[in-house]
Amino acid sequence: MEQLHHYQEKLHTLGYNPKTIYSKIRNIKSFLTFTNKQEKQIQTKDLENYIKELKQRKLHSSTIYQYYTHPKEYFRYIKESKYISKNPFETLILHLEKQPYKERIILTQEEIQALYSKTKNLQEKILLHLAYGCGLRAIELERINTEELDIKNKLVIVEQGKNSKRRIIPINQTLQRDFTNYLKYRNSIQIEETALLLNQKQQRMKKHTALELLKKILKRTTLNKNITLHSLRHSIATHLLENGLSLENVKEFLGHKYLDTTEQYVRITKLEL
């Protein structure tokens, strides 16, 4: 159990939620108890028997996936630590019949481009920049003010994130250009409102109004998806991971408190594959 203790300490260091760590360690212990073997003795046949037993219990596919994945991650760790020379999970391909789970709509990069191509004005483009390019939550999009744009340093500073957590988001040259032009427009209309996004009354745009605006953009496309502002946040998280950004960096980008919240995007992508 010494290796399992080291692994548990590593999960703490990586920033996992204590409840998630407990769940991972519990599932690893459950697997080891089922096999009744030491880690070095476990073979691929033991894994096959374990999966078979889980299926016989008629568990949901996502539950079986967790029961399987947690020991798999542990065995990858102990192989990297040179505790075992051969990882039995490397020779097993898990086949599960996908069962329905809570729908999380994720657009492809091409579909995101389709949305951008149908924007009619700069504010609509800024809306997409905030929800997709910056990965803001709907409430963060509603709260953001003009002074939170650090154009010179290519940064968006979210002062009022979830649980009052502050975070800094880097932006690319395209967003920098569009934000610059938008701020010039905001300065030209000379109003006291500090909100970045404005409604038709030149007041702070609420998240439900921002959603309505997104729906208008969506209707101009041929996309047949019932997306929300959060769908754009889900999409950028997935695209960043697909393009090689580390899980830890995506966690900071999204402003997640725990790593396992970010890890759901990896899990969903694998299930889709």
C-alpha angles and dihedrals in degrees: 000000000000092000091050089053091052090049091051090052090051091054089053090051092050090056103251120165109263089234090054092048089052090050093049094048091045092053092047091051090047090055094047091048090051093052092041087209140112116256093254091055099052117110135188090262089063090056092049091052090048093052090046091053092049092051091050088057087060094232122170113269092243090054092050089048090056093046087053100039098051095059089041091057090047093051090049088054096049091048091052086049089055091240090123127026097206128042111211091201091066092071097046125086112199114224114194130167103237113240125197117275133174106303115249110183113215120181123215119241088254091055090050089053089051090057092049091049091058098052112120101197142015096264091058089052090048089053090057091044091055098043098038110016093044098027094228122174115240092254091048090052089053094048101043116115132203093252090061090073111091096189097172093057095036094242138134112204114205104204097173106042127152112308087009089289115159120215139172121225123197117221132200129239094268093056090044091055095047094045089050092053091045093052089051088055091048091051092049095058091053103212128153095230110116096197115114095218119050133197125220090279090056090249131123110298111237121220094251090055090048088053091051089052091051090051090054091054090047092053090059090060131067092240113128098201130116096225130175133197088266089056087066090051090050089049097053090047091053094045093050091052092046089053093054105263111148121253090241092054092048088050090057092044092054095040095237117167095212132037094228090064088061092042091068089078091059091048094049092048091052092048090051090051 
